[in-house]
Amino acid sequence: MGIGGVLFDIDGVLVTSWQAVPGAADTLKYLDSKDIARAFLTNTTSKTREQIATALRDVGLDVHSDEIVTAASLTADHLRENYPDSRVVLINNGEIARDMPGIDFVDETSEDPDVVVVGGAGPEFTHERLSRVYDWLCRGIPVVAMHRSLMWSTGGGLRIDTGMYLAGMEQASGHAAKAIGKPAPLGFRTASDRMGVDPDDVVMVGDDLDNDVLAAQVVGMTGVLVRTGKFRQDVLDRRITDEFAMEPDHVIDSVADLPDVLA
């Protein structure tokens, strides 16, 4: 395969609970030594790009904010293009307005907004707030989800994410929310553009079989699934035994093994 760049998911691949995965720093240094471009695509919505880069540098991973593409920054682009000058209610855990300049955020208890944006699941996803989002969705107010990930991995185990809630709301209301982050193609293409590399020459490394790896393969990238983070062997086994299902191009134990694949 031609290798022009490597695109990394962050949580579960390079870090877990913001502690570095062993070998992650060496893999990034390997890419630098080979002059291989890299970028980072994440559905993390609790931190800005600068906060993410700082957290990664704090654990020994040399990453800069301009290399990171977040679901929040992609969502801001979508809002500016499709809902200019709209009043937006944001339901999210984390202060990420810095990555969403030009968006008019309003208080959720005020009059009905023009658009509702939901980020990653967290303490803000209370019964009252989610009920209000469901009511807005039923009444036809656009709901934009930064992503529809089903779960993420922490040092204490798996946690359910926004996609779990969206599925029920959409089924009950008959209305669909617009999801922006992975597995939608936009983020993968944006990251490729940022690296200046055609998607066919990009290797995507992720711990989520569907959202990271297979979604990247759909846009032409080479997919590498790591057995860290949210990886589950039973999910992969079921996919492999289904003769009609897509499979990852490569499966490795961790990001530390990526140089062997690239070589």
Helices and strands as residue ranges (DSSP letters): E 5-8, E 15-16, E 19-20, H 24-33, E 37-42, H 49-58, G 65-67, E 68-70, H 71-82, E 87-91, G 97-99, E 104-105, E 115-118, H 127-138, E 143-145, E 151-154, E 157-160, H 162-173, E 178-179, H 185-195, G 199-201, E 202-206, I 209-214, H 215-218, E 222-226, H 233-241, E 250-252, G 255-257, H 258-262
